[in-house]
Amino acid sequence: MRRSLVAGNWKLNGSLNSISELISGIRERQDQVKNAELAVCPPFIYLSHVQGLLQGSDISLGAQDCSDQESGAYTGEVAAEMIKEFGCTYNIIGHSERRHIYGDSNETVATKFAHVIKNGLIPILCVGETLQDREEGHTEVVIAKQINAVLDLFGVKAFAKAIIAYEPVWAIGTGKTATPEQAQEVHEEIRLIIGAQNKDIAANIRILYGGSMKPENAEHLLAQPDIDGGLIGGAALKAEDFIGIAIAAN
Ligand code: PGA
């Protein structure tokens, strides 16, 4: 049985004050969440602060990216090994904003994935097609390419401890959500790609949906057989909405 994960991707948002308020709001409402696991992914600079705020709770901590290097002369980078030191469980890799704004290629994402696994963190590997990909009928090919970039290098065993997040680029931050049927179709496809190599890993891997998920649309998305939770951007910045989504996973 796959336990739902509802993870907040805070992106480039927050301050010491607003983050303290957000975490206390989440903790106050947390007992309404029956089944889902909760995680928050703040900007790197706040990891230590949030680690402190989460003491005594079972909310997991994650980072939003990591370097494709281990250490050395790489100004501005943060290594997976450093992230691990701040009590992180998860590390988002290959988010479409990293791919499209900062140029992370499938190969870079695969290298980051390897660093994350090596340091005992759980990668949340994001995949997703653009609107153009979808309109041209290339959704499956694009998703398969993004997953195969990791599968080909590290094998299916690397997915035994990984999470995949399907995030259609056209749905991120746009208010347009994939319909539950559209999302389910791709989630099923992702499970088939993994299943072609290992059925057990495919049956156990959690596949999250991301892209304008809100309390109002979460229930139908999360009711789909292959959707195991959400990676939440905008709605994760309000405790009430974030918990509302997690309640929908109950
Ligand atoms: P959104 O972002 O919920 O604001 O669409 C999701 C994400 O980018 O992870």
Residues whose N, C-alpha, C, O or C-beta is under 5 A from the ligand:
A	BS01	PGA	N9 A171 I172 G173 T174 G210 G211 S212 M213 L231 I232 G233 G234 A235
